[in-house]
Amino acid sequence: MKKTITLILAAMMVLCGSDVMAQNKQKKRSGKKEQSPYIEGRQKVCEGDYATFDKFTTFSTKDSKLYFTPYDYKRLADVSRMSKPNWEEMQPVVNYLETSSRAALTICALYAVNPDITDRAQHDALSEQARKEALDALDRFNGWKTKKQMRNKIQYQVAEIDYRYFKGADYYNNQREEEVICVGLVLYFGSKKKAIFSPDTTSRTFQDIKFFPNDATIQESWQTLIEELAEFLNKNEHKGVLLTGYADNQGTSEYSKGVSRQRAMEVKKALVLLGIDDKRIEIEAKGDEDPVGDNSTYEGRIQNNRVSIKIQ
């Protein structure tokens, strides 16, 4: 009788998905003045969050908007040395500085390490290189401003961003090959304190999808969860999802890896049928790695036969 109850409870774990989805806590941001010359960490910045220069010809300190320009900040150093600089996309900024004495301005250079580079040591080295180059370029620009005897107060910042997140769905149509991508500049005009980067309020976590042992069939009860995931991705086109398949250890390593991959593939197929571009869906097969349950018990193996969902 006890064994029967155990089996029933384990089956219910597969067939019944929880209706409650945990929300990521919104990170608190300190109101303290930035001490570092650059912003630490990979910033959650989406290109669509900012207005662009081509919509404006003049700027006002009363305008509270943030602006983005794809200007290659590396060129700032060379252009600043010219007797008659050709600022191109930066010309509206220069015009503003020349005509608005003592106007405040914040300039943040954005760079990204190519998302295809997964080696952490290589990534960190490239990030440090890009940070130094960006700070040097901004320092050169500041030298030009000082030489011109401009009294405008400018705060300089540098930030690494996630390029895939920044470009959103367009990333898949315009992938870049260079190791470090000079994304451009974000600017804020005016003395009013304003955070250049807002907290990511669209984060969400989804529970694991469970499977019966030796099976990659998605039970009907998980359809609601998959539909909620598809709805979330449709509303947040700049996000993607990583589906990681797992299995218990009741077979060979090759078998466990194979069935875990098939489980992730089945969830991916279900999302594609709901209109999600397959390029936004990554899959990974971990086999019997990282168990969350006791493989010596049936209910524990149910916990391990799963597909985890990670929004990225």
SELODO-136592 format. One record per atom (N, C-alpha, C, CB): x, y, z. Coordinates in steps of 0.05 Angstrom, whole numbers, plus 5000, padded with zeros to 4 digits. Glycine has a CB too. Layout:
BEGIN
XYZ;...
This chain:
BEGIN
501749765000;500050005000;501750255000;498150005024;503850255017;505650485019;507050534993;507750435041;507950314980;509250344954;507450454933;510350074945;504850374934;502850474915;502550774918;500250334918;502350864943;501951154948;504451314938;501551204979;506751194942;509251324933;509251364903;511651164942;508451154888;508351164859;506351374850;507650884848;504051384864;501951574856;502951864860;499351534873;504351904883;505352174888;507452254868;506552184916;509152064860;511252124841;510052184813;513251884838;507952044806;506652094780;505352374780;504551884774;504252444803;502952714805;504952934801;501552744832;507452884808;509553084805;510053144775;512152994817;509652944758;509952974729;507453094717;510552704716;505153004726;502653084713;501653354721;500552874718;502453444745;501253694755;503353904757;499953644783;503354104740;505154334742;503954544760;505654454714;505654664775;504754874794;503955114778;507054944814;501755254787;500755494774;502255744784;497755524779;503855704804;505255944815;508055954804;505255934846;508756174790;511356214779;512856424795;511256294749;515256354803;516856544819;517656784803;519256404832;517557014814;518457254801;521257334812;516457494805;523057394793;525757484802;525457754817;527657514778;526757774840;526658024855;528158234839;527857984883;526858464837;528058684823;530458784839;526058914818;532758804825;535158894839;534859184848;537558854822;535659234872;535659504882;538159654873;535459504913;537759894865;540060054856;540560274876;539560174828;543060314882;543760514901;543660784889;546660464912;542760974905;542661254896;545261394900;540461394910;547261264910;549861384915;551261454889;551561204933;552961654890;554561734867;556461514859;556061994873;556661474832;558361264822;561261324829;558061224792;562661144842;565461194850;567361104828;566061044876;566660904814;568460794793;568160954768;567760494788;570260974751;570061124726;568360964706;572761174714;567760714711;565960564694;563960414711;567660374676;561860324698;559760174712;560559874712;557060214699;560559764736;561359484738;559159294727;562059414767;559959074716;558058864709;556958894681;555758864728;555558684672;554358684646;551558804649;554258394634;551059024635;548559174639;546359064621;549059464633;543959054632;541658974617;540559214602;539458844635;541459244577;540759484561;539659384534;543159674557;537259484527;536059414502;536059664484;533159314506;536859634459;537059864441;534460014439;537859764413;532259874441;529660014439;528960184463;527559814435;530560164484;530060324508;530660624505;531560214532;532160684485;533160964482;532261084455;536160974484;531761354456;531261504431;533961524416;530061784437;533861584390;536261604375;536661894365;536261404351;539161954358;539862224350;538362314325;542762244345;537762134307;536562224282;533762344285;536361994262;532662334310;530162464315;530462754325;528562294336;532962834330;533363094343;535563254329;534063054372;535363514331;537463694320;538563864343;536363874298;537063914363;537964074386;537163924412;536864364386;538464004433;537963874459;537464084480;540263694467;535964014500;535364194522;535864054548;532364274520;536864214568;537364104594;534764024608;538864304611;532464114597;529964044609;528963774598;527864264603;530163684577;529363434566;530563204582;530263414536;528863034593;529862824611;530462554596;527762774632;530362564570;530762314555;533762234554;529662334527;534161974551;536861864546;536961824516;537361604562;539361864505;539761834476;541961634470;540362104463;541561494448;543561294440;544461364412;542461004441;547061334407;548161364380;550161134375;549461644376;550161014352;551960794346;554760894340;550960634323;555461134347;558061244342;560261074354;558361534353;562261004338;564460834347;566261004365;566060724323;566060954391;567561124410;570561114407;566861044438;571560904394;574460884389;575461114371;575160614377;573661214355;574361434337;574661694351;572361454314;573661724375;573761974390;576662064393;572461934417;578461884398;581261954402;582462084377;582961714411;581961954354;583162054329;581862324320;582761854307;579162334323;577762574314;578562814332;574662524315;578962764357;579662974376;582363104369;579762874404;584062964354;586663074347;586563254322;588662844342;584363234307;584163384282;583863684287;581863284265;584963844269;584664134272;581764224266;586564284252;580464084248;577664124242;576263854243;577264264214;575463774267;574263504271;571663474255;573763454300;571263234244;568763164231;567462964250;569263044202;565563054266;564462894287;562162704277;563363064309;561162754254;558962594243;556662564263;560062314234;556162314272;553862264290;554062414317;553461974295;556562494324;556962644349;556562944345;559662584359;556163034321;555963324316;553763464333;555463374287;551363344336;549363474353;550363514382;546863314354;551963334392;553063354419;555063594420;554463094427;556763604400;558763824399;557364094396;560763784376;555364104379;553864354376;552664444403;551664324355;551664254417;550364304443;552464414463;549064054455;554864284464;556964374482;557964654475;559164174482;558064714449;559064974440;557165204445;559864964412;554565134444;552565354447;551365374474;550365304427;551665164491;550465164518;552665154538;548464924521;553565384546;555765404565;555065284592;556665694568;556865124602;556564984628;554264784629;556065194650;553264704606;551164504606;552264234614;549864484578;550864094631;551763834641;551163614621;550463764668;552963414620;552663194601;553862944612;553863264573;552562724609;553662464617;554062294592;551762314637;556462194588;557062024565;557861754574;559262154547;556561544565;557261274572;557861114547;554961134589;560361014545;561160844522;560260554528;564160864517;558860444509;557960164512;559559984494;554960144505;560459764505;561859554489;560759284497;564959574493;561259094480;560358814485;562458624475;557558764472;562758404490;564458184481;562658004465;565858034505;563657904442;561957734425;560757504441;563657624401;558157474440;556757264455;557756984449;553857274450;558956944425;559956674418;562456594433;560456664388;563756794447;566156734463;565256644490;568056984464;565456394496;564456284521;566656234541;562956024516;569256234532;571456194551;571656434570;574056154535;571356394596;571156614615;573756774616;570556504642;576056644615;578656784616;578956964592;580956584618;578256854568;578457014544;576557254545;577956844519;574157204554;572157404557;573057634575;569457294567;574157564598;575057764617;577357934606;575857634643;579157804592;581457944580;580458144559;583457744568;578658054542;577558234522;575958464534;575758084502;574558404555;572958614569;574758824581;571258484591;576958744593;578858934605;580159104583;580958784622;580858974561;582059124539;580059334528;582758924516;577559254524;575559444514;575159674533;572959294508;575059614559;574559814579;576760024579;574459684607;579259944576;581560124576;581460304551;584159974577;580760174528;580560324503;578360534504;580160134479;576160464515;573860644517;574560884536;571360504527;575760824558;576461034577;578561224565;577560914603;580461114550;582461274536;581161454516;584561094523;579261354500;577861514480;576361744493;575961334464;575061684515;573561894529;575362104541;571761774551;577662014550;579662194562;580762384540;582062034574;581162274516;582062444494;579862654487;582662264469;577362574487;575162754481;575062974502;572462604480;575562904527;575563094549;577863294545;575762954576;580163194535;582363374530;581763574509;584863214522;580363494488;579463674467;577563884478;578063514444;575763804495;573863994507;575264194524;571763834524;577264104539;578764294556;580364484539;580664134574;581564384517;583164554499;581364774487;584464384477;578864704482;576964894471;575865094492;574664754457;576865054517;575965214540;572965204545;576765504535;571864964540;569064924547;568764864576;567864684530;566864994589;566564964618;564364754625;565865234630;563464614605;561264424610;562264194628;560264304583;560564114647;561263894664;560363634652;559963934692;562263454647;561563204634;562462964652;562963174606;560562784656;561262544671;561662314651;558962474692;563962174653;564561964634;564161694648;567461994624;562961504633;562561234643;563161034621;559761204654;563660794628;564060574609;562560334620;567160504605;561160184603;559659954612;559759734591;556760034618;560059484601;559759254584;556859174584;561659024593;555859114560;553059024558;552958754544;551359234542;550658624546;550158374533;549158434505;548158194549;550758384484;550058474457;547558334447;552358414438;547158084454;544757934445;542258064456;544957634453;542458134482;540158264495;539658544483;540558284525;541858684478;541658954468;540258964441;544459074465;540958784423;539858794396;537058654395;541658664377;536458494415;533858354414;533658164391;531658554413;531358144379;530857954358;532558014333;527857964349;533458274330;535158344308;537858214309;535458654306;538658124333;541358004336;541657764317;541757914364;539557614314;539757364298;539957424268;537357194303;539257664260;539457734232;541957904226;537057894223;543257994247;545558164244;547758094264;544858464248;548657844263;550657754282;553357864273;550757444283;555057924293;557658044288;559857844292;558158284307;562157884278;564357704279;566657794297;565357654251;566958064301;569158164316;569058074346;569358464314;571358054358;571357964386;570158164405;574257904395;570858414401;569658634418;568058814399;571858794432;565558864407;563759034391;563559304404;560958894389;564259514389;563959794399;561059864393;565959994385;559359834413;556459874409;555760164403;554959774433;556860344419;556160624415;556160774441;553560654401;554661004441;554561174464;551761224473;555961444458;551361224500;548861314512;549461584525;547661104532;547761784520;548162044531;545762144546;548962244509;546262314566;544062444581;544862734584;543662304609;542962904576;543463194577;541863314600;542663334550;543263464617;541963594639;543263524665;539063514640;542763684686;544063654712;542363474731;544563914724;539863424724;538163264741;539262984743;535363264731;539462874767;540462604770;538662404757;540862534800;539862234741;538262024727;539961784723;537162134700;538861544729;540261304725;540261234695;539061064741;542661194684;542861124655;541660854650;545761134646;542060674669;541060404666;538760354686;543260194669;536560254675;534260184693;534459894700;531560254679;533259814723;533259534730;531659374710;531959494758;532459124706;530958944688;528458844702;532858704679;526158954693;523658884706;522158664691;521859134709;523358544671;521958344655;523058064661;522258404626;524658034681;525757764688;523557594700;528157794707;523757334695;521857154706;523056874707;519257154690;522256714726;523256434727;520856254722;524556374755;521456024710;519455814705;520455554717;518955784674;518555404727;519255144740;520154944719;516855044756;521454734728;522354524710;519954364700;524354334724;520154264675;518154084664;519053794670;517754124633;517453644683;518153374691;517253164671;516953304719;518752944670;518152724651;518252454666;520252714628;516752264655;516851994666;519551874658;514451814656;520651684674;523151554666;522951424639;523851334687;525251434624;525451314597;523451424578;525151014599;522551674581;520451784564;521052074559;517651754578;520552164534;520952444527;518352574519;522952474504;516052454526;513452554519;512652774539;511352334519;511853004529;510853214546;507953164554;511053494532;507453134580;504753074589;503053324585;504852994618;500453274579;498553484573;498453704595;495853374568;498853624619;498653814642;500754034641;498753664668;502953994625;505054194623;504454394601;507654064619;502354354586;501854534563;501354824572;499454434547;499954854595;499455124605;502055274610;497755114630;503955134623;506555254628;507955334603;508255064645;507955164583;509255224557;507955454543;509254974539;505355474545;503855704533;504655964548;500855654534;504955954574;505756184589;508556274582;505556134619;510356084577;513056144569;513056274541;514755884569;511456164523;511256274496;510156564497;509456094478;508156604514;506956874516;509057074527;504556864535;510656984546;512757154558;514757224536;514057014581;515657034520;517657084500;516557264477;518556824488;513957234471;512757404451;512657694461;509957314445;512257744487;512158014498;514958124502;510658004524;516957954502;519758044507;521557944485;520757954535;521358074462;522657974438;525757994440;521758124414;526758144459;529658164462;530757944479;530358434474;529057764489;529957544506;529957284490;528257524531;531557094500;531556824489;531256634512;534156764474;531356374506;530956174528;532955944523;528056074528;534055844545;535755604544;534255374558;538455664559;533855164542;532554924552;534654714557;530354824532;534954624582;536954424589;535654174598;538754534612;536153954583;534953694589;536653534609;534553544564;535353384626;536653224646;535352944646;536653354674;536752754659;535652484661;536752354687;536452304637;535552134695;536551994719;538951824710;534351814732;540051664728;542451504722;541851204718;544451544744;539451144709;538650864707;539350744679;535750834712;541150864665;542050764639;544850844635;540150864616;545950784611;548650864605;548851174603;549650734579;551251274604;551651564602;550651664575;554551634606;551151504554;550351584527;547251594525;551451394506;545951394537;543051384537;541851624551;542051114549;542951674575;541851904591;542252164576;543351914618;544552194563;544952444548;543052464524;547952454538;542552244511;540752244489;537852304496;540851974475;536852184517;534052234525;533752514536;533152024546;535852614549;535652894559;535553094536;538052954578;537053034515;536953214492;534253204478;539153134472;533152964476;530552934464;528353084479;529752634461;528553074506;526653224522;526753524517;527053164552;529153634515;529553914509;528453974481;532453994512;528953794463;527953834435;524953844434;529053614417;523653674449;520753664449;519553924460;519753424466;520754034480;519854294491;520254514470;521254364517;522554504456;523154704436;521054684413;526054654424;520454444404;518454404383;515754524392;518154104377;515054484417;512454584427;512454894426;511954494455;514755024432;514855314431;514755414403;517455414445;516155274385;516155354356;513255344345;517955174340;511755134353;508955114344;507255344354;507754844354;508155474376;506755704387;507755964377;506855694418;509555954356;510356194342;513056304351;508356394346;514556174368;517156274376;519256194356;517856164405;520856394347;523056344328;525056144340;524456604320;525655934326;527455734337;530255844342;527655494318;530956064330;533656184335;533756304363;534256404314;531456354375;531456464402;531556244423;529056634407;531555994414;531455764433;533955604431;528955594427;535455594453;537855424454;537155174471;540255574467;538454954463;538054704479;540754604488;536454494462;540654464510;543154344521;542354074534;544454544543;544053884531;543553614543;545653564565;543653394521;544653514589;546453464612;546353174621;545853654635;544653014610;544452734618;543852704648;547052594611;545452544662;544952494690;546552684708;545552214698;547652904696;549153104712;547253264730;550753284694;548253384751;546853564768;544153464778;546453824753;544053224790;541553124800;540353304823;541852834811;537753334823;536453484844;534853294862;534553694832;534753044855;533252844871;535052604875;530652764858;534152424893;535652184899;535051964879;534852084928;537051894863;536651694842;536051414852;539151684824;536351374878;535851104889;532851074894;537351064915;531251284891;528351264896;526851344870;527451444920;524451244867;522951304843;522151594842;520351134842;521251704865;520451984865;522852164860;519152064892;525252084869;527652234864;528452234835;529952124881;528052014822;528651994793;526752164777;528551704784;524252184786;522352354773;523352644774;519552334786;524452724796;525553004799;527753044779;526553054827;529352844774;531652874756;531052854727;533652654763;528752734720;527952724692;526452974685;526152464686;527853174676;526753434674;527953604651;526953584700;526653824645;527854034628;527654294643;526354054600;529954414648;529954674662;529754904642;532554704679;528555114651;528055344633;529455594644;524955404631;531255704628;532755944636;532356164615;535655874639;531156384624;530856614607;533556764605;528656814617;534356834581;536956974578;536757194556;539056774570;
